[in-house]
Amino acid sequence: MRFLGRLFVAALALLLAIPAGGFVLGLAVFLDPVAGAWISAGAQAGLDLALSDLSAGLPPEGLALLVAGLARALFWLLVVPPVLTALIGGTLGLRSLAWYGGGCGLLTALLPWLGRGAARVGQAPAAEARLTALLFLAGAAAGLVYWLAAGRHGEPRPAR
């Protein structure tokens, strides 16, 4: 019964943490001029693709693909890091704010680097470094909200 209660609290905490990370990411993209320019260039490219399809008499498949790709990217950036951090922290009995905030932020910031297969840490342009910092902030916010809701509670680890 205790396991079911813990599972319910963890699920509720994730339902709070994921939108919190999304809110911080949206706010950061809105406030940061580099990220805003990056997002607006991507939106303009998607709109151009959709309008060219429509003007040619084709269905707007490009727009549907753009929306599907955006949803997939947001899933990997906003859902996967808090869930993995919560699973690892719950399994190992970790209750540290540094684990949930820092671990989730680090995982969120590293996902784009790992996804493209090449981490060029020393050669990162300023725009990529800023976007990585924004992703870290979004992940850290999600981890902090999870920790506040579920991570700091639970059974303490047995003393050795």
ROLUM-585177 format. One record per atom (N, C-alpha, C, CB): residue in three letters; x, y, z. Coordinates in pm, whole numbers, padded with zeros to 5 digits, always signed. Glycine has a CB too. Layout:
AlaXYZ ...
END
This chain:
Met+00082-00119+00000 Met+00000+00000+00000 Met+00086+00126+00000 Met-00093-00001+00120 Arg+00198+00118+00070 Arg+00289+00233+00074 Arg+00347+00261-00065 Arg+00403+00208+00177 Phe+00372+00154-00140 Phe+00425+00169-00275 Phe+00325+00241-00365 Phe+00461+00032-00334 Leu+00197+00205-00356 Leu+00095+00270-00437 Leu+00082+00418-00402 Leu-00039+00201-00418 Gly+00090+00451-00274 Gly+00087+00591-00232 Gly+00205+00669-00286 Gly+00083+00601-00082 Arg+00322+00608-00279 Arg+00443+00673-00329 Arg+00434+00692-00481 Arg+00569+00589-00293 Leu+00379+00592-00550 Leu+00361+00601-00695 Leu+00263+00712-00732 Leu+00313+00467-00750 Phe+00156+00725-00655 Phe+00058+00830-00680 Phe+00120+00968-00658 Phe-00064+00811-00589 Val+00196+00984-00552 Val+00261+01113-00525 Val+00363+01147-00634 Val+00330+01110-00386 Ala+00437+01046-00680 Ala+00535+01070-00786 Ala+00466+01110-00916 Ala+00622+00944-00808 Ala+00355+01046-00949 Ala+00283+01081-01071 Ala+00225+01222-01061 Ala+00170+00980-01098 Leu+00172+01256-00946 Leu+00119+01391-00927 Leu+00231+01495-00934 Leu+00046+01402-00792 Ala+00345+01463-00876 Ala+00459+01555-00881 Ala+00509+01574-01024 Ala+00572+01504-00792 Leu+00507+01467-01103 Leu+00546+01480-01244 Leu+00446+01564-01321 Leu+00560+01342-01309 Leu+00317+01552-01287 Leu+00216+01634-01352 Leu+00232+01782-01319 Leu+00077+01588-01312 Leu+00297+01813-01210 Leu+00327+01951-01176 Leu+00462+01996-01234 Leu+00328+01969-01024 Ala+00558+01905-01237 Ala+00694+01940-01279 Ala+00705+01964-01429 Ala+00790+01832-01239 Ile+00637+01883-01509 Ile+00649+01896-01655 Ile+00597+02031-01704 Ile+00573+01782-01724 Pro+00478+02075-01663 Pro+00436+02210-01706 Pro+00523+02321-01651 Pro+00294+02234-01665 Ala+00580+02302-01532 Ala+00670+02404-01477 Ala+00794+02419-01565 Ala+00710+02369-01333 Gly+00851+02308-01609 Gly+00964+02315-01701 Gly+00927+02379-01833 Gly+01020+02176-01725 Gly+00808+02346-01882 Gly+00760+02406-02006 Gly+00738+02556-01993 Gly+00632+02341-02050 Phe+00686+02597-01878 Phe+00665+02740-01853 Phe+00797+02815-01849 Phe+00588+02761-01723 Val+00895+02759-01779 Val+01026+02826-01769 Val+01093+02829-01907 Val+01117+02753-01667 Leu+01081+02721-01984 Leu+01140+02721-02117 Leu+01071+02824-02206 Leu+01130+02581-02180 Gly+00940+02831-02200 Gly+00867+02930-02280 Gly+00902+03072-02240 Gly+00719+02909-02267 Leu+00911+03096-02111 Leu+00947+03229-02063 Leu+01089+03266-02104 Leu+00933+03236-01911 Ala+01180+03170-02094 Ala+01319+03196-02130 Ala+01333+03223-02280 Ala+01408+03078-02090 Val+01260+03147-02361 Val+01265+03169-02506 Val+01204+03305-02540 Val+01191+03057-02581 Phe+01100+03342-02468 Phe+01036+03471-02493 Phe+01127+03587-02454 Phe+00905+03480-02416 Leu+01201+03573-02344 Leu+01283+03683-02293 Leu+01422+03690-02357 Leu+01298+03670-02145 Asp+01474+03577-02405 Asp+01608+03576-02462 Asp+01601+03609-02611 Asp+01675+03439-02440 Pro+01671+03712-02656 Pro+01661+03750-02797 Pro+01721+03646-02892 Pro+01731+03882-02820 Val+01825+03575-02852 Val+01886+03474-02939 Val+01790+03357-02959 Val+02020+03424-02880 Ala+01731+03310-02850 Ala+01637+03199-02861 Ala+01511+03241-02935 Ala+01601+03146-02722 Gly+01467+03364-02913 Gly+01350+03414-02985 Gly+01374+03420-03135 Gly+01312+03551-02933 Ala+01493+03463-03175 Ala+01527+03467-03317 Ala+01533+03327-03376 Ala+01660+03539-03339 Trp+01585+03232-03299 Trp+01594+03093-03344 Trp+01454+03034-03363 Trp+01674+03009-03244 Ile+01366+03058-03268 Ile+01229+03007-03276 Ile+01154+03074-03390 Ile+01155+03028-03143 Ser+01169+03205-03404 Ser+01095+03274-03511 Ser+01145+03232-03649 Ser+01107+03427-03494 Ala+01274+03204-03664 Ala+01325+03156-03793 Ala+01268+03019-03826 Ala+01479+03151-03791 Gly+01259+02932-03726 Gly+01199+02800-03747 Gly+01051+02809-03780 Gly+01220+02713-03626 Ala+00980+02898-03711 Ala+00837+02916-03738 Ala+00816+02973-03877 Ala+00773+03007-03633 Gln+00900+03066-03917 Gln+00887+03124-04050 Gln+00914+03020-04158 Gln+00983+03243-04066 Ala+01013+02934-04137 Ala+01041+02828-04234 Ala+00923+02732-04245 Ala+01169+02751-04195 Gly+00863+02697-04132 Gly+00746+02609-04134 Gly+00627+02673-04201 Gly+00709+02569-03994 Leu+00607+02801-04177 Leu+00496+02872-04241 Leu+00519+02884-04391 Leu+00479+03012-04178 Asp+00641+02911-04432 Asp+00672+02916-04575 Asp+00646+02782-04643 Asp+00818+02958-04597 Leu+00684+02675-04575 Leu+00661+02541-04628 Leu+00513+02512-04642 Leu+00727+02437-04539 Ala+00435+02547-04541 Ala+00291+02521-04545 Ala+00224+02606-04652 Ala+00228+02549-04408 Leu+00262+02733-04662 Leu+00201+02821-04762 Leu+00237+02780-04904 Leu+00242+02965-04738 Ser+00360+02732-04924 Ser+00397+02686-05058 Ser+00320+02560-05096 Ser+00549+02660-05066 Asp+00295+02473-04999 Asp+00212+02355-05026 Asp+00069+02396-05060 Asp+00211+02261-04904 Leu+00015+02489-04985 Leu-00123+02533-05009 Leu-00136+02604-05144 Leu-00169+02626-04898 Ser-00039+02685-05179 Ser-00047+02756-05307 Ser-00031+02662-05425 Ser+00060+02865-05314 Ala+00033+02549-05406 Ala+00047+02449-05513 Ala-00073+02356-05519 Ala+00175+02368-05493 Gly-00169+02375-05430 Gly-00288+02291-05429 Gly-00269+02160-05354 Gly-00330+02262-05568 Leu-00164+02148-05275 Leu-00137+02027-05199 Leu-00187+02043-05056 Leu+00015+01994-05199 Pro-00215+01933-04988 Pro-00250+01945-04846 Pro-00128+01990-04766 Pro-00305+01810-04791 Pro-00150+02059-04656 Pro-00036+02114-04579 Pro+00035+02007-04496 Pro-00084+02226-04486 Glu+00098+01912-04564 Glu+00169+01805-04494 Glu+00294+01858-04424 Glu+00207+01694-04592 Gly+00356+01958-04483 Gly+00476+02014-04421 Gly+00446+02074-04285 Gly+00537+02119-04511 Leu+00331+02139-04273 Leu+00292+02197-04145 Leu+00263+02087-04043 Leu+00169+02287-04161 Ala+00198+01980-04088 Ala+00171+01868-03998 Ala+00301+01804-03950 Ala+00082+01764-04067 Leu+00397+01790-04040 Leu+00526+01734-04002 Leu+00600+01827-03906 Leu+00612+01708-04126 Leu+00589+01956-03927 Leu+00652+02053-03837 Leu+00593+02045-03697 Leu+00638+02195-03893 Val+00461+02037-03690 Val+00394+02028-03559 Val+00429+01896-03491 Val+00240+02040-03575 Ala+00434+01787-03567 Ala+00470+01657-03509 Ala+00615+01658-03460 Ala+00450+01545-03612 Gly+00703+01720-03536 Gly+00842+01729-03493 Gly+00859+01815-03369 Gly+00928+01784-03605 Leu+00784+01924-03362 Leu+00789+02010-03244 Leu+00735+01937-03121 Leu+00709+02138-03269 Ala+00627+01863-03138 Ala+00571+01787-03026 Ala+00670+01681-02979 Ala+00438+01722-03066 Arg+00737+01617-03072 Arg+00835+01514-03035 Arg+00953+01576-02960 Arg+00885+01439-03161 Ala+01001+01689-03009 Ala+01114+01756-02943 Ala+01075+01802-02803 Ala+01161+01876-03027 Leu+00955+01858-02789 Leu+00911+01901-02657 Leu+00892+01784-02562 Leu+00781+01980-02668 Phe+00847+01670-02613 Phe+00835+01551-02530 Phe+00972+01509-02477 Phe+00771+01435-02609 Trp+01071+01506-02566 Trp+01205+01465-02523 Trp+01269+01567-02430 Trp+01293+01443-02644 Leu+01237+01695-02445 Leu+01299+01797-02360 Leu+01224+01821-02230 Leu+01310+01926-02435 Leu+01093+01803-02228 Leu+01015+01838-02110 Leu+00965+01719-02029 Leu+00899+01921-02150 Val+00946+01604-02092 Val+00889+01490-02021 Val+00996+01389-01980 Val+00784+01422-02108 Val+01083+01354-02073 Val+01180+01247-02047 Val+01276+01279-01932 Val+01259+01219-02172 Pro+01339+01398-01925 Pro+01432+01423-01814 Pro+01369+01415-01675 Pro+01495+01557-01831 Pro+01252+01477-01649 Pro+01195+01462-01515 Pro+01156+01318-01481 Pro+01075+01551-01500 Val+01106+01245-01580 Val+01067+01106-01554 Val+01189+01021-01523 Val+00991+01047-01675 Leu+01297+01036-01602 Leu+01419+00959-01574 Leu+01480+00997-01440 Leu+01521+00980-01685 Thr+01483+01125-01411 Thr+01538+01170-01283 Thr+01456+01116-01166 Thr+01542+01323-01277 Ala+01324+01117-01179 Ala+01237+01065-01074 Ala+01253+00915-01058 Ala+01091+01100-01104 Leu+01264+00842-01168 Leu+01283+00697-01160 Leu+01414+00660-01093 Leu+01277+00634-01298 Ile+01521+00726-01135 Ile+01652+00696-01076 Ile+01656+00739-00930 Ile+01764+00767-01156 Gly+01604+00859-00901 Gly+01604+00907-00762 Gly+01516+00821-00672 Gly+01556+01051-00757 Gly+01401+00779-00722 Gly+01314+00694-00642 Gly+01372+00555-00619 Gly+01179+00682-00707 Thr+01437+00501-00721 Thr+01496+00368-00710 Thr+01614+00367-00614 Thr+01539+00318-00847 Leu+01696+00469-00622 Leu+01815+00475-00536 Leu+01789+00541-00401 Leu+01925+00550-00607 Gly+01668+00592-00381 Gly+01634+00655-00254 Gly+01699+00791-00236 Gly+01673+00566-00141 Leu+01724+00862-00343 Leu+01788+00993-00334 Leu+01683+01098-00296 Leu+01856+01031-00468 Arg+01717+01186-00206 Arg+01626+01291-00162 Arg+01688+01429-00176 Arg+01586+01267-00018 Ser+01797+01441-00245 Ser+01872+01565-00253 Ser+01816+01660-00359 Ser+02018+01535-00283 Leu+01809+01786-00322 Leu+01770+01890-00418 Leu+01870+01896-00533 Leu+01758+02028-00349 Ala+01997+01875-00502 Ala+02100+01878-00606 Ala+02077+01768-00709 Ala+02239+01864-00544 Trp+02029+01652-00665 Trp+02002+01545-00760 Trp+01885+01581-00851 Trp+01973+01413-00686 Tyr+01774+01621-00792 Tyr+01655+01645-00873 Tyr+01669+01771-00959 Tyr+01533+01657-00783 Gly+01716+01880-00901 Gly+01732+02003-00978 Gly+01849+01995-01075 Gly+01751+02120-00885 Gly+01964+01960-01023 Gly+02084+01955-01107 Gly+02083+01841-01207 Gly+02206+01943-01021 Gly+02039+01724-01163 Gly+02035+01609-01253 Gly+01937+01628-01367 Gly+02001+01485-01177 Cys+01819+01678-01335 Cys+01719+01701-01438 Cys+01763+01813-01532 Cys+01583+01735-01375 Gly+01823+01919-01478 Gly+01873+02027-01561 Gly+01986+01981-01652 Gly+01920+02142-01475 Leu+02077+01904-01599 Leu+02189+01855-01678 Leu+02142+01761-01788 Leu+02292+01784-01589 Leu+02050+01672-01755 Leu+01997+01581-01855 Leu+01921+01656-01965 Leu+01906+01477-01790 Thr+01844+01755-01927 Thr+01771+01834-02026 Thr+01868+01910-02117 Thr+01675+01932-01957 Ala+01973+01965-02061 Ala+02070+02041-02140 Ala+02153+01950-02231 Ala+02162+02120-02049 Leu+02177+01826-02189 Leu+02260+01735-02267 Leu+02185+01663-02379 Leu+02323+01634-02177 Leu+02053+01654-02369 Leu+01977+01577-02468 Leu+01998+01625-02612 Leu+01831+01584-02435 Pro+01994+01754-02642 Pro+02020+01794-02781 Pro+02161+01760-02829 Pro+01998+01942-02797 Trp+02258+01769-02739 Trp+02396+01736-02775 Trp+02408+01587-02803 Trp+02493+01778-02663 Leu+02343+01506-02720 Leu+02348+01362-02740 Leu+02267+01320-02861 Leu+02298+01290-02616 Gly+02160+01391-02889 Gly+02074+01357-03001 Gly+02140+01377-03136 Gly+01949+01438-02995 Arg+02225+01475-03146 Arg+02290+01494-03275 Arg+02417+01414-03287 Arg+02319+01640-03297 Gly+02460+01350-03181 Gly+02569+01254-03189 Gly+02708+01312-03175 Gly+02561+01185-03315 Ala+02722+01441-03164 Ala+02854+01501-03152 Ala+02849+01614-03052 Ala+02905+01551-03289 Ala+02923+01600-02947 Ala+02930+01706-02847 Ala+03055+01789-02876 Ala+02934+01647-02701 Arg+03033+01907-02930 Arg+03144+01997-02962 Arg+03150+02103-02853 Arg+03126+02062-03103 Val+03180+02062-02733 Val+03173+02153-02619 Val+03268+02271-02635 Val+03204+02079-02489 Gly+03390+02248-02679 Gly+03486+02356-02693 Gly+03458+02446-02811 Gly+03623+02299-02706 Gln+03380+02400-02908 Gln+03356+02476-03029 Gln+03214+02531-03037 Gln+03384+02391-03149 Ala+03141+02529-02928 Ala+03001+02573-02931 Ala+02992+02723-02952 Ala+02929+02533-02802 Pro+02916+02766-03052 Pro+02896+02909-03067 Pro+02815+02965-02950 Pro+02825+02939-03200 Ala+02812+03095-02941 Ala+02744+03159-02829 Ala+02595+03127-02828 Ala+02765+03310-02835 Ala+02533+03116-02944 Ala+02389+03087-02950 Ala+02360+02948-02895 Ala+02337+03098-03094 Glu+02442+02849-02931 Glu+02421+02715-02878 Glu+02445+02710-02728 Glu+02512+02616-02949 Ala+02543+02783-02681 Ala+02571+02786-02538 Ala+02455+02850-02462 Ala+02701+02862-02510 Arg+02396+02955-02518 Arg+02282+03018-02452 Arg+02161+02927-02450 Arg+02246+03149-02521 Leu+02136+02858-02561 Leu+02023+02765-02565 Leu+02044+02649-02469 Leu+02002+02713-02707 Thr+02167+02603-02456 Thr+02197+02497-02360 Thr+02172+02545-02218 Thr+02343+02450-02375 Ala+02208+02669-02188 Ala+02181+02725-02056 Ala+02031+02738-02030 Ala+02249+02861-02041 Leu+01955+02778-02133 Leu+01810+02788-02117 Leu+01748+02652-02092 Leu+01747+02853-02241 Leu+01796+02550-02162 Leu+01745+02415-02140 Leu+01781+02366-02000 Leu+01801+02319-02245 Phe+01901+02401-01952 Phe+01937+02364-01816 Phe+01843+02428-01715 Phe+02083+02404-01787 Leu+01811+02556-01735 Leu+01719+02624-01644 Leu+01581+02560-01644 Leu+01708+02772-01681 Ala+01532+02525-01762 Ala+01401+02461-01771 Ala+01401+02325-01701 Ala+01359+02444-01919 Gly+01505+02247-01722 Gly+01515+02117-01655 Gly+01532+02131-01505 Gly+01630+02038-01711 Ala+01612+02227-01462 Ala+01631+02250-01320 Ala+01501+02293-01253 Ala+01740+02354-01296 Ala+01421+02374-01321 Ala+01292+02416-01266 Ala+01199+02296-01251 Ala+01227+02523-01355 Ala+01197+02209-01353 Ala+01113+02089-01343 Ala+01161+01999-01230 Ala+01114+02012-01476 Gly+01291+01983-01217 Gly+01345+01901-01108 Gly+01316+01960-00971 Gly+01494+01883-01126 Leu+01323+02091-00960 Leu+01293+02158-00833 Leu+01147+02138-00794 Leu+01325+02307-00842 Val+01056+02153-00891 Val+00914+02135-00862 Val+00888+01990-00823 Val+00827+02174-00984 Tyr+00951+01895-00892 Tyr+00933+01755-00853 Tyr+00985+01731-00712 Tyr+01006+01662-00953 Trp+01101+01786-00682 Trp+01158+01767-00549 Trp+01068+01826-00442 Trp+01298+01829-00542 Leu+01012+01944-00467 Leu+00922+02006-00370 Leu+00797+01923-00348 Leu+00884+02146-00416 Ala+00747+01861-00454 Ala+00623+01785-00442 Ala+00644+01644-00391 Ala+00554+01780-00574 Ala+00751+01577-00431 Ala+00765+01436-00396 Ala+00906+01394-00357 Ala+00721+01353-00510 Gly+01007+01460-00404 Gly+01143+01413-00386 Gly+01198+01423-00247 Gly+01231+01485-00476 Arg+01157+01524-00173 Arg+01214+01542-00039 Arg+01145+01458+00066 Arg+01208+01688+00001 His+01032+01399+00031 His+00958+01314+00124 His+00990+01168+00095 His+00805+01340+00115 Gly+00950+01085+00183 Gly+00969+00942+00162 Gly+01050+00882+00273 Gly+01035+00917+00030 Glu+01076+00756+00257 Glu+01149+00686+00360 Glu+01297+00720+00354 Glu+01130+00535+00347 Pro+01356+00754+00466 Pro+01498+00784+00464 Pro+01579+00656+00437 Pro+01541+00848+00597 Arg+01695+00674+00380 Arg+01782+00560+00355 Arg+01833+00508+00488 Arg+01899+00596+00261 Pro+01845+00377+00501 Pro+01893+00323+00628 Pro+02039+00362+00654 Pro+01878+00171+00629 Ala+02068+00388+00781 Ala+02204+00424+00820 Ala+02292+00300+00815 Ala+02207+00489+00961 Arg+02415+00320+00778 Arg+02508+00206+00770 Arg+02581+00186+00897 Arg+02607+00225+00658 
END
